[in-house]
Amino acid sequence: MNTVLIIIGAAIGAPTRFAIDQYIRKFTSKPYGIFIVNIVGSFILGLTFKSSEHAHDLLAIGFAGAFTTWSTFMLDIYLAFELKRYKEASVNLLFSLGFGLIAAWCGLHLA
C-alpha cells in the first residue's frame, strides 16, 4: 500500500511542479517557479513530518519528493554563474536555502 501512495503522490507532484514553473516562466526568465515550488515543498515536508505513515508516504515522499527539485535548482544557479549573473545566482542560493528552512520550520510548528 505504501508504494501505491508514493506513486500517486509523485504522479500529482511532478506535473504540478511543471505546470507552476511553466506558468511563471511566461512572465520572467528568472527561476522564480522553481523557487516557489521548493519553498512550498519544504513547507509540506515540515507540515507532514509527524503525520501518519500513509499521509507521510503520499504527501512527503510521493508528492513533495516529485514536486520539489534539487537538480533544477542547482542548474539554475550554475547557468547564472555561467552567464556571469553572480548576484542572481547568490540571491537564488541564499533565498532558496533561507526561505526553505523557514518554510520547513513553519510547517513543523503548525503540525
C-alpha positions in Angstrom: 0.0 0.0 0.0 2.8 2.4 0.8 4.3 2.1 -2.7 0.9 2.9 -4.2 0.6 6.0 -2.1 4.0 7.2 -3.1 3.3 6.6 -6.8 0.0 8.5 -6.6 1.7 11.4 -4.8 4.5 11.5 -7.3 2.1 11.3 -10.2 0.4 14.5 -8.9 3.6 16.3 -7.7 5.7 16.2 -10.8 3.1 17.6 -13.2 2.1 20.2 -10.6 5.8 21.4 -10.4 6.0 21.5 -14.2 2.7 23.5 -14.5 3.7 26.1 -11.9 7.2 26.6 -13.3 5.9 26.9 -16.9 3.2 29.4 -15.9 5.7 31.6 -14.0 8.2 31.4 -16.9 5.7 33.2 -19.1 6.3 36.3 -17.1 10.1 36.1 -16.3 13.2 34.3 -17.3 14.3 34.1 -13.7 13.9 30.8 -11.8 11.0 32.0 -9.6 8.9 29.0 -10.4 11.4 26.5 -9.0 12.0 28.8 -6.1 8.3 28.8 -5.2 7.9 25.1 -5.7 10.9 24.3 -3.4 9.6 26.6 -0.7 6.1 25.2 -0.8 7.6 21.7 -0.9 9.7 22.5 2.2 6.6 23.6 4.0 4.7 20.5 3.0 7.6 18.3 4.3 7.6 20.2 7.6 3.8 20.0 7.9 3.7 16.3 7.3 6.8 15.3 9.3 4.9 13.8 12.2 1.8 12.7 10.3 0.5 9.2 9.9 2.6 6.8 7.8 0.1 6.8 4.9 -0.2 10.6 4.8 3.6 10.9 5.1 4.1 8.4 2.2 1.5 10.2 0.0 2.4 13.8 0.7 6.0 14.0 1.9 7.7 11.2 0.0 5.4 11.0 -3.1 4.0 14.5 -3.7 6.8 16.7 -2.2 9.5 14.4 -3.4 8.4 14.7 -7.0 7.2 18.3 -6.6 10.5 19.8 -5.4 13.6 19.7 -7.4 17.2 19.9 -6.3 18.6 19.3 -9.8 16.8 22.2 -11.4 17.7 24.4 -8.5 21.4 23.6 -9.0 21.2 24.0 -12.8 19.6 27.5 -12.4 22.4 28.5 -10.1 25.1 27.0 -12.4 23.6 28.7 -15.5 23.5 32.1 -13.7 27.2 31.7 -12.9 28.0 30.7 -16.5 26.2 33.9 -17.7 28.2 35.9 -15.1 25.0 36.8 -13.2 26.7 36.3 -9.9 24.2 38.4 -7.9 21.2 36.5 -9.3 22.9 33.2 -8.5 23.8 34.3 -5.0 20.4 35.6 -4.2 18.7 32.4 -5.6 21.0 30.3 -3.4 20.7 32.3 -0.2 16.9 32.9 -0.5 16.1 29.3 -1.5 18.0 27.9 1.4 16.9 30.5 3.9 13.2 30.6 3.0 13.2 26.8 2.6 14.5 26.4 6.1 11.9 28.9 7.4 9.1 27.1 5.5 10.1 23.7 6.9 10.2 25.2 10.4 6.8 26.8 10.0 5.3 23.5 8.7 6.8 21.6 11.7 5.4 24.1 14.2 2.0 24.1 12.6 1.8 20.3 12.6 
